[in-house]
């Protein structure tokens, strides 16, 4: 496992692997790694000859400066965790290395980045597209692995790959949960004990909601989820939407011929937690 900080060095190493005909898997992360990230790494190691993990807290996807400042950073712990899965390269660039000059590109994803996280975090997905496209250019992966907890992000990245005509295969991987059901997130470490204990109500409610289909129609179910979670004084629902899995259009009734995903963001104190389930 080799750590590399410079773009030029990373490109040179990968070019050598590619010349040898080796397949390259890539796991982009912002660090503060948990079992979800490690499951992506494990899958990439299984699927590819070479696996590269990046650790980079990307400033352009944070519309809230305090969120960027408070995002957990623990590089030594991250490297220790990754060592157990034997990825080949850990790419850890500085901001100046990734953005030697401002990235002024504007991406147009239509509806995909205008709802849910896009609506509540203006510019977030444009920043995601900026950094992921840069990383894809540097790494040139055959396969790139993303967790389905960030369901909307996966949809945006798939569209970006299509729009830019990139050859990388996007591999969505299942949500990894804590024992009490809470979706694993780097932000979970920022919760205090009481917040953490009550945060499990999010997934608990989503799982119960699946059993209410089709007893409740779509609007009734959405109202039920929001009210049920908001009963808890530690939790406040920012949004809950039920959308199709490709275009993220809102579902109007259960008879529609598509896969239906319930996406939620809940404020727990100052921390935003996201989750989703398939109906």
DOKOL-325356 format. One record per residue (C-alpha): residue in one letter; z, x, y negated. Coordinates in nm, 4 decimals, decimal comma. Layout:
+-----+----------+----------+----------+
: res :       pz :       px :       py :
+-----+----------+----------+----------+
:   A :        Z :        X :        Y :
...
+-----+----------+----------+----------+
***
This chain:
+-----+----------+----------+----------+
: res :       pz :       px :       py :
+-----+----------+----------+----------+
:   X :   0,0000 :   0,0000 :   0,0000 :
:   X :  -0,1245 :   0,1666 :  -0,3162 :
:   X :  -0,0429 :   0,0585 :  -0,6727 :
:   X :  -0,3186 :   0,0949 :  -0,9317 :
:   X :  -0,2924 :   0,0270 :  -1,3048 :
:   X :  -0,6380 :   0,1054 :  -1,4412 :
:   X :  -0,9468 :  -0,1138 :  -1,4166 :
:   X :  -1,1804 :   0,1822 :  -1,3642 :
:   X :  -0,9722 :   0,3191 :  -1,0766 :
:   X :  -0,9536 :  -0,0228 :  -0,9121 :
:   X :  -1,3289 :  -0,0750 :  -0,9345 :
:   X :  -1,3935 :   0,2696 :  -0,7871 :
:   X :  -1,1645 :   0,2086 :  -0,4896 :
:   X :  -1,3152 :  -0,1325 :  -0,4185 :
:   X :  -1,6721 :  -0,0035 :  -0,4504 :
:   X :  -1,5913 :   0,2459 :  -0,1756 :
:   X :  -1,4598 :  -0,0300 :   0,0516 :
:   X :  -1,7635 :  -0,2460 :  -0,0198 :
:   X :  -1,9984 :   0,0442 :   0,0576 :
:   X :  -1,8275 :   0,0686 :   0,3965 :
:   X :  -1,9048 :  -0,2986 :   0,4580 :
:   X :  -1,5421 :  -0,4096 :   0,4445 :
:   X :  -1,4485 :  -0,7612 :   0,3385 :
:   X :  -1,2137 :  -0,7954 :   0,0420 :
:   X :  -0,9482 :  -1,0643 :  -0,0014 :
:   X :  -0,7748 :  -1,1157 :  -0,3343 :
:   X :  -0,4459 :  -1,2810 :  -0,4287 :
:   X :  -0,3966 :  -1,3113 :  -0,8076 :
:   X :  -0,0329 :  -1,3565 :  -0,9147 :
:   X :   0,1860 :  -1,3315 :  -1,2227 :
:   X :   0,4661 :  -1,1712 :  -1,0233 :
:   X :   0,8168 :  -1,3053 :  -0,9580 :
:   X :   0,6872 :  -1,3478 :  -0,6066 :
:   X :   0,8230 :  -1,6033 :  -0,3614 :
:   X :   0,7317 :  -1,7180 :  -0,0103 :
:   X :   0,4348 :  -1,9131 :  -0,1467 :
:   X :   0,2712 :  -1,6000 :  -0,2881 :
:   X :   0,3555 :  -1,4087 :   0,0273 :
:   X :   0,1918 :  -1,6756 :   0,2439 :
:   X :  -0,1295 :  -1,6239 :   0,0442 :
:   X :  -0,1034 :  -1,2497 :   0,1003 :
:   X :  -0,0409 :  -1,2974 :   0,4711 :
:   X :  -0,3457 :  -1,5240 :   0,4994 :
:   X :  -0,5657 :  -1,2765 :   0,3145 :
:   X :  -0,4522 :  -0,9896 :   0,5382 :
:   X :  -0,5441 :  -1,2011 :   0,8428 :
:   X :  -0,8860 :  -1,2991 :   0,7066 :
:   X :  -1,0104 :  -0,9759 :   0,5474 :
:   X :  -1,0422 :  -0,6025 :   0,6083 :
:   X :  -0,8876 :  -0,5228 :   0,2710 :
:   X :  -0,6377 :  -0,7253 :   0,0660 :
:   X :  -0,5687 :  -0,6763 :  -0,3034 :
:   X :  -0,2816 :  -0,8450 :  -0,4879 :
:   X :  -0,2692 :  -0,8444 :  -0,8669 :
:   X :   0,0493 :  -0,8794 :  -1,0696 :
:   X :  -0,0240 :  -0,9647 :  -1,4311 :
:   X :   0,1506 :  -1,2065 :  -1,6654 :
:   X :  -0,1513 :  -1,3317 :  -1,8566 :
:   X :  -0,0688 :  -1,4065 :  -2,2216 :
:   X :  -0,3801 :  -1,6145 :  -2,2930 :
:   X :  -0,2723 :  -1,8996 :  -2,0623 :
:   X :   0,0622 :  -1,9573 :  -2,2346 :
:   X :   0,0440 :  -2,2022 :  -2,5230 :
:   X :   0,4215 :  -2,1723 :  -2,5682 :
:   X :   0,5367 :  -1,8208 :  -2,6770 :
:   X :   0,8875 :  -1,8888 :  -2,5462 :
:   X :   0,7457 :  -1,9714 :  -2,2021 :
:   X :   0,5630 :  -1,6378 :  -2,1990 :
:   X :   0,8730 :  -1,4529 :  -2,3114 :
:   X :   1,0997 :  -1,6166 :  -2,0534 :
:   X :   0,8582 :  -1,5863 :  -1,7602 :
:   X :   1,0460 :  -1,3857 :  -1,4930 :
:   X :   0,9395 :  -1,0239 :  -1,4417 :
:   X :   1,0744 :  -0,8238 :  -1,1466 :
:   X :   0,8099 :  -0,5731 :  -1,0403 :
:   X :   1,0295 :  -0,3605 :  -0,8116 :
:   X :   1,1412 :  -0,6648 :  -0,6145 :
:   X :   0,7806 :  -0,7873 :  -0,5969 :
:   X :   0,6590 :  -0,4577 :  -0,4529 :
:   X :   0,9373 :  -0,4582 :  -0,1965 :
:   X :   0,8450 :  -0,8100 :  -0,0832 :
:   X :   0,4748 :  -0,7261 :  -0,0621 :
:   X :   0,5367 :  -0,4125 :   0,1432 :
:   X :   0,6341 :  -0,6309 :   0,4406 :
:   X :   0,2807 :  -0,7771 :   0,4499 :
:   X :   0,0878 :  -0,4521 :   0,4036 :
:   X :  -0,1742 :  -0,5418 :   0,1417 :
:   X :  -0,3911 :  -0,2403 :   0,0645 :
:   X :  -0,3839 :  -0,2387 :  -0,3168 :
:   X :  -0,1498 :  -0,3794 :  -0,5792 :
:   X :  -0,3259 :  -0,4010 :  -0,9150 :
:   X :  -0,0708 :  -0,3967 :  -1,1992 :
:   X :  -0,2531 :  -0,3666 :  -1,5317 :
:   X :  -0,1015 :  -0,3711 :  -1,8792 :
:   X :  -0,2159 :  -0,6331 :  -2,1301 :
:   X :  -0,4145 :  -0,3692 :  -2,3220 :
:   X :  -0,6000 :  -0,2776 :  -2,0023 :
:   X :  -0,7059 :  -0,6360 :  -1,9341 :
:   X :  -0,7758 :  -0,7200 :  -2,2983 :
:   X :  -0,8953 :  -0,4040 :  -2,4781 :
:   X :  -1,0343 :  -0,6531 :  -2,7291 :
:   X :  -0,9687 :  -1,0266 :  -2,7720 :
:   X :  -1,1388 :  -1,2559 :  -2,5217 :
:   X :  -1,3047 :  -1,5250 :  -2,7326 :
:   X :  -1,4889 :  -1,7015 :  -2,4492 :
:   X :  -1,4549 :  -2,0791 :  -2,4424 :
:   X :  -1,5068 :  -2,2554 :  -2,1099 :
:   X :  -1,6101 :  -2,6179 :  -2,0785 :
:   X :  -1,4769 :  -2,7904 :  -1,7685 :
:   X :  -1,5269 :  -3,1482 :  -1,8868 :
:   X :  -1,2562 :  -3,3807 :  -1,7611 :
:   X :  -1,0972 :  -3,1179 :  -1,5355 :
:   X :  -0,9065 :  -2,9397 :  -1,8106 :
:   X :  -0,8522 :  -3,2337 :  -2,0460 :
:   X :  -0,5949 :  -3,4235 :  -1,8398 :
:   X :  -0,2486 :  -3,3562 :  -1,6970 :
:   X :  -0,1693 :  -2,9856 :  -1,7523 :
:   X :  -0,4730 :  -2,9459 :  -1,9766 :
:   X :  -0,3643 :  -3,2321 :  -2,2006 :
:   X :  -0,0044 :  -3,1159 :  -2,2180 :
:   X :  -0,0803 :  -2,7448 :  -2,2484 :
:   X :  -0,3861 :  -2,7087 :  -2,4755 :
:   X :  -0,5836 :  -2,3924 :  -2,4036 :
:   X :  -0,3953 :  -2,3201 :  -2,0818 :
:   X :  -0,6905 :  -2,3502 :  -1,8459 :
:   X :  -0,9213 :  -2,1648 :  -2,0805 :
:   X :  -0,6765 :  -1,8750 :  -2,0567 :
:   X :  -0,6653 :  -1,9101 :  -1,6789 :
:   X :  -1,0451 :  -1,8980 :  -1,6631 :
:   X :  -1,0525 :  -1,5943 :  -1,8890 :
:   X :  -0,8161 :  -1,3881 :  -1,6772 :
:   X :  -0,9395 :  -1,5041 :  -1,3354 :
:   X :  -1,3024 :  -1,4349 :  -1,4265 :
:   X :  -1,1996 :  -1,0887 :  -1,5494 :
:   X :  -1,0092 :  -1,0233 :  -1,2273 :
:   X :  -1,3015 :  -1,1431 :  -1,0161 :
:   X :  -1,5281 :  -0,9026 :  -1,2056 :
:   X :  -1,2888 :  -0,6139 :  -1,1384 :
:   X :  -1,2002 :  -0,6943 :  -0,7768 :
:   X :  -1,5344 :  -0,8435 :  -0,6625 :
:   X :  -1,3603 :  -1,0284 :  -0,3774 :
:   X :  -1,5239 :  -1,2057 :  -0,0883 :
:   X :  -1,2313 :  -1,4489 :  -0,0668 :
:   X :  -0,9673 :  -1,5404 :  -0,3244 :
:   X :  -0,6468 :  -1,7250 :  -0,2341 :
:   X :  -0,4677 :  -1,9855 :  -0,4466 :
:   X :  -0,1714 :  -2,2111 :  -0,3734 :
:   X :  -0,2305 :  -2,5859 :  -0,3815 :
:   X :   0,0891 :  -2,6422 :  -0,5805 :
:   X :  -0,1321 :  -2,5638 :  -0,8802 :
:   X :  -0,3814 :  -2,8279 :  -0,7668 :
:   X :  -0,5520 :  -2,8747 :  -1,1015 :
:   X :  -0,5843 :  -2,4997 :  -1,1443 :
:   X :  -0,7646 :  -2,4706 :  -0,8101 :
:   X :  -1,0096 :  -2,7430 :  -0,9187 :
:   X :  -1,0739 :  -2,5622 :  -1,2487 :
:   X :  -1,1285 :  -2,2269 :  -1,0760 :
:   X :  -1,3704 :  -2,3804 :  -0,8264 :
:   X :  -1,5677 :  -2,5241 :  -1,1188 :
:   X :  -1,5596 :  -2,1892 :  -1,3002 :
:   X :  -1,6992 :  -2,0139 :  -0,9908 :
:   X :  -1,9769 :  -2,2734 :  -0,9745 :
:   X :  -2,0553 :  -2,2520 :  -1,3473 :
:   X :  -2,0652 :  -1,8696 :  -1,3493 :
:   X :  -2,2559 :  -1,8595 :  -1,0174 :
:   X :  -2,0022 :  -1,6251 :  -0,8598 :
:   X :  -2,0188 :  -1,5455 :  -0,4887 :
:   X :  -1,6432 :  -1,5534 :  -0,4248 :
:   X :  -1,5081 :  -1,8090 :  -0,1770 :
:   X :  -1,2003 :  -1,9938 :  -0,3088 :
:   X :  -0,9416 :  -2,0528 :  -0,0353 :
:   X :  -0,6742 :  -2,3138 :  -0,1227 :
:   X :  -0,3520 :  -2,2685 :   0,0758 :
:   X :  -0,0737 :  -2,5212 :   0,1472 :
:   X :   0,2329 :  -2,5664 :  -0,0737 :
:   X :   0,5336 :  -2,3731 :   0,0556 :
:   X :   0,8617 :  -2,5555 :   0,0027 :
:   X :   1,2304 :  -2,4735 :  -0,0034 :
:   X :   1,4461 :  -2,6226 :   0,2730 :
:   X :   1,5322 :  -2,9184 :   0,0489 :
:   X :   1,1629 :  -2,9844 :  -0,0259 :
:   X :   1,1344 :  -2,8315 :  -0,3733 :
:   X :   0,7941 :  -2,6671 :  -0,4170 :
:   X :   0,8393 :  -2,2921 :  -0,4463 :
:   X :   0,7779 :  -2,1626 :  -0,7963 :
:   X :   0,8618 :  -1,8487 :  -0,9899 :
:   X :   1,0207 :  -2,0793 :  -1,2465 :
:   X :   1,2770 :  -2,2041 :  -0,9926 :
:   X :   1,4738 :  -1,8837 :  -1,0552 :
:   X :   1,5274 :  -1,9945 :  -1,4164 :
:   X :   1,7173 :  -2,3106 :  -1,3138 :
:   X :   2,0951 :  -2,3151 :  -1,3229 :
:   X :   2,2855 :  -2,4355 :  -1,0159 :
:   X :   2,3034 :  -2,8015 :  -1,1202 :
:   X :   1,9401 :  -2,8118 :  -1,2280 :
:   X :   1,8316 :  -2,6504 :  -0,9028 :
:   X :   2,0318 :  -2,8977 :  -0,6946 :
:   X :   1,8824 :  -3,1976 :  -0,8756 :
:   X :   1,5256 :  -3,0612 :  -0,8848 :
:   X :   1,4833 :  -3,1508 :  -0,5172 :
:   X :   1,4680 :  -3,5151 :  -0,6313 :
:   X :   1,1066 :  -3,4479 :  -0,7399 :
:   X :   0,9650 :  -3,3847 :  -0,3929 :
:   X :   1,2019 :  -3,6357 :  -0,2353 :
:   X :   1,0574 :  -3,9086 :  -0,4577 :
:   X :   0,6969 :  -3,8043 :  -0,3947 :
:   X :   0,7514 :  -3,8151 :  -0,0188 :
:   X :   0,9071 :  -4,1621 :  -0,0437 :
:   X :   0,6145 :  -4,2777 :  -0,2578 :
:   X :   0,3702 :  -4,2057 :   0,0239 :
:   X :   0,5486 :  -4,4660 :   0,2350 :
:   X :   0,4967 :  -4,7298 :  -0,0378 :
:   X :   0,1171 :  -4,7255 :  -0,0035 :
:   X :  -0,0307 :  -4,9892 :   0,0018 :
:   X :   0,2796 :  -5,2059 :  -0,0528 :
:   X :   0,2532 :  -5,1168 :  -0,4230 :
:   X :  -0,0747 :  -5,0919 :  -0,6126 :
:   X :  -0,1591 :  -4,7679 :  -0,7942 :
:   X :  -0,0067 :  -4,8670 :  -1,1292 :
:   X :   0,3086 :  -5,0018 :  -0,9651 :
:   X :   0,3509 :  -4,6851 :  -0,7612 :
:   X :   0,3093 :  -4,4620 :  -1,0653 :
:   X :   0,5722 :  -4,6649 :  -1,2524 :
:   X :   0,8070 :  -4,6498 :  -0,9535 :
:   X :   0,7836 :  -4,2696 :  -0,9261 :
:   X :   0,8459 :  -4,2140 :  -1,2973 :
:   X :   1,1433 :  -4,4516 :  -1,3092 :
:   X :   1,2929 :  -4,3150 :  -0,9891 :
:   X :   1,2871 :  -3,9543 :  -1,1107 :
:   X :   1,3969 :  -4,0402 :  -1,4644 :
:   X :   1,7107 :  -4,2035 :  -1,3224 :
:   X :   1,8369 :  -3,8498 :  -1,2688 :
:   X :   1,9911 :  -3,7185 :  -1,5938 :
:   X :   1,8686 :  -3,3648 :  -1,5220 :
:   X :   1,5036 :  -3,4674 :  -1,4888 :
:   X :   1,2383 :  -3,6034 :  -1,7242 :
:   X :   0,8837 :  -3,6821 :  -1,6088 :
:   X :   0,6161 :  -3,5417 :  -1,8382 :
:   X :   0,3349 :  -3,7094 :  -1,6456 :
:   X :   0,2519 :  -3,8476 :  -1,3037 :
:   X :  -0,1120 :  -3,9154 :  -1,2225 :
:   X :  -0,2942 :  -4,0120 :  -0,9049 :
:   X :  -0,6414 :  -3,8563 :  -0,9035 :
:   X :  -0,9266 :  -3,7739 :  -0,6666 :
:   X :  -0,9283 :  -3,4230 :  -0,5231 :
:   X :  -1,2615 :  -3,3058 :  -0,6693 :
:   X :  -1,3190 :  -3,4378 :  -1,0210 :
:   X :  -0,9567 :  -3,5388 :  -1,0897 :
:   X :  -1,0636 :  -3,8850 :  -1,1987 :
:   X :  -0,7824 :  -4,1377 :  -1,2053 :
:   X :  -0,7532 :  -4,3552 :  -0,8958 :
:   X :  -0,7609 :  -4,7259 :  -0,9745 :
:   X :  -0,7042 :  -4,8700 :  -0,6269 :
:   X :  -0,6240 :  -4,7482 :  -0,2776 :
:   X :  -0,9596 :  -4,8643 :  -0,1360 :
:   X :  -1,1568 :  -4,5915 :  -0,3122 :
:   X :  -1,3374 :  -4,3613 :  -0,0702 :
:   X :  -1,1833 :  -4,0277 :  -0,1643 :
:   X :  -0,8796 :  -3,8069 :  -0,1096 :
:   X :  -0,6015 :  -3,9117 :  -0,3461 :
:   X :  -0,3586 :  -3,6608 :  -0,4951 :
:   X :  -0,0410 :  -3,7479 :  -0,6838 :
:   X :   0,0210 :  -3,4746 :  -0,9442 :
:   X :   0,3456 :  -3,4519 :  -1,1361 :
:   X :   0,5162 :  -3,2354 :  -1,3958 :
:   X :   0,8883 :  -3,2738 :  -1,4560 :
:   X :   1,0981 :  -3,1164 :  -1,7284 :
:   X :   1,4236 :  -2,9761 :  -1,5899 :
:   X :   1,6119 :  -2,8615 :  -1,8967 :
:   X :   1,3655 :  -2,6259 :  -2,0645 :
:   X :   1,1796 :  -2,5547 :  -1,7403 :
:   X :   0,8575 :  -2,7337 :  -1,6393 :
:   X :   0,8094 :  -2,7814 :  -1,2651 :
:   X :   0,4871 :  -2,9085 :  -1,1073 :
:   X :   0,4241 :  -3,0577 :  -0,7640 :
:   X :   0,1763 :  -3,2793 :  -0,5833 :
:   X :   0,1298 :  -3,4781 :  -0,2641 :
:   X :  -0,1673 :  -3,6281 :  -0,0850 :
:   X :  -0,1698 :  -4,0060 :  -0,0451 :
+-----+----------+----------+----------+
***
